[in-house]
Amino acid sequence: MLVNASGAERECSGCSSRAFIADSEEYWNEESWEDDDPGAAGCPCGSEEFEAAVAFTLGGDGSVRWAAVGLRCNKDGFCGTYADWKIDYSPTEHLLTMV
């Protein structure tokens, strides 16, 4: 999993396919990164293999306002939020299926 303040890109440990989470692909470029280049998520135990979960915070009108990526280490079970970012446009319904 590569993460930064602009989003996250996941990689399947079984087949090595890659996919962006929510709208990450739109902002996955050097212009958006500024001083925040993506890096591999890592557990304090040294492992880089995780189970991933994505959470969305919805506004009163049902639109997505925040996306967050939580990871659970496959080796020792350590859990944490590794990335979160604000969504400041509309419509956003499509993001709910882009995990």
C-alpha positions in Angstrom: 0.0 0.0 0.0 1.4 3.4 -1.0 0.0 6.3 1.0 0.3 10.1 1.3 -1.9 13.1 2.1 -3.4 12.9 -1.4 -4.7 9.3 -1.3 -3.7 5.7 -1.4 -2.9 3.0 -4.0 -3.3 -0.6 -2.9 -1.6 -3.7 -4.2 -3.1 -7.2 -3.9 -0.5 -9.5 -2.2 -2.0 -12.5 -4.1 -2.0 -11.3 -7.7 0.0 -8.0 -7.5 -2.8 -6.0 -9.2 -2.9 -2.4 -8.2 -5.9 0.0 -7.7 -6.4 3.5 -6.4 -8.7 4.1 -3.5 -11.6 6.6 -4.0 -10.4 9.6 -6.0 -6.7 9.0 -5.3 -5.8 8.5 -9.0 -7.0 12.1 -9.8 -4.4 13.5 -7.4 -1.6 10.9 -7.7 0.9 13.1 -9.4 4.0 15.2 -8.4 2.1 18.5 -8.6 -0.4 17.4 -5.9 2.3 15.8 -3.7 4.3 19.0 -3.0 6.4 17.8 -0.1 4.5 14.6 0.5 5.8 11.9 -1.8 3.9 8.5 -1.5 5.6 5.9 0.6 5.0 2.3 1.5 2.8 1.8 4.6 4.8 -0.1 7.2 3.9 -1.7 10.5 6.2 -1.1 13.5 7.0 -4.8 13.3 8.5 -4.3 9.9 5.8 -5.9 7.8 4.3 -4.2 4.8 1.4 -6.7 4.2 -2.0 -5.5 5.5 -5.7 -6.1 5.4 -7.3 -2.8 4.3 -10.5 -1.0 5.2 -11.9 2.3 3.8 -14.2 4.5 5.7 -16.1 7.5 4.4 -17.5 10.5 6.4 -20.7 11.7 4.9 -22.2 15.2 5.1 -25.8 15.9 6.0 -26.8 15.7 2.3 -25.2 12.2 2.0 -22.2 13.4 0.0 -18.7 12.1 0.9 -16.6 14.7 2.8 -13.6 12.5 4.0 -12.0 9.3 3.0 -9.8 7.3 5.4 -7.7 4.1 5.0 -7.2 1.8 7.9 -4.8 -1.1 7.8 -4.4 -4.2 9.9 -1.0 -5.9 9.8 -1.1 -9.5 8.7 1.8 -10.4 10.9 1.0 -9.0 14.3 -2.5 -7.5 14.0 -1.4 -3.9 14.6 -4.1 -1.5 13.4 -3.9 2.1 12.4 -5.2 4.9 10.1 -2.6 5.3 7.4 -4.2 8.0 5.2 -7.1 10.3 5.2 -8.1 13.2 2.9 -10.8 15.7 2.5 -13.3 15.6 -0.4 -14.3 19.1 -1.4 -16.3 18.7 -4.5 -19.6 17.2 -5.6 -21.2 14.9 -6.7 -19.4 12.2 -4.7 -21.6 9.1 -4.9 -19.2 7.3 -7.2 -16.5 7.3 -4.5 -18.4 4.8 -2.3 -17.7 2.0 -4.8 -14.0 2.9 -5.5 -12.3 1.0 -2.7 
